[in-house]
Amino acid sequence: MKSGNFLFITDAFYTKYDPYGRLMKNRGENNKRPCFYAFQDKKEPNIFWCVPISSKVQKYERIVQKKISGQVSPKSHKIQCNTIVFGNVLGQKKAFLIQNMFPVTAAYVSSIYIDKNTRNPVTIDPATEKYIVKNAKKVLSIVFRGHSNIIFTNAQEIYKDLTVQLYHEQQ
């Protein structure tokens, strides 16, 4: 695995870490949905953060507008939404749902998203990647300071369990 790949997650991950249905529903390993953009954790290189992508762009644009319109900011500050951002994947606009991100290790990755035309891993342009990771890291810093309600998943508990698993694997 490497940062910038798009991944599909195993059913075993959902069975172990999603007993309450907080993660985006896995459509089964053979269905290849949902797909997740992955970037490496800054502290633990064997953990990657998975950000789901969605083709329901209009739905998420409405949600972003609603979030922004509910915020108040001084005139000098541009209000933005850090939990949902947009970018192109294979030439189509997608919503990157930072609000639904969670950590994984290679053990829970079923496959990497491969472009059927080029047979190469799907990637995004560097500017979009930088923007997504910047927003995701900003959200993670807020979450790890104790504001866990900013994302829907139980990311802190999953992260803690994954680090324990990795520690035991190294022993």
Beta strands, then each sheet from edge to edge (+ up, - down):
strand 1: 6-9
strand 2: 36-40
strand 3: 48-54
strand 4: 84-89
strand 5: 92-97
strand 6: 102-104
strand 7: 109-112
sheet 1: 4+ 5- 3+ 2- 1+ 7-
sheet 2: 4+ 5- 3+ 6-
end
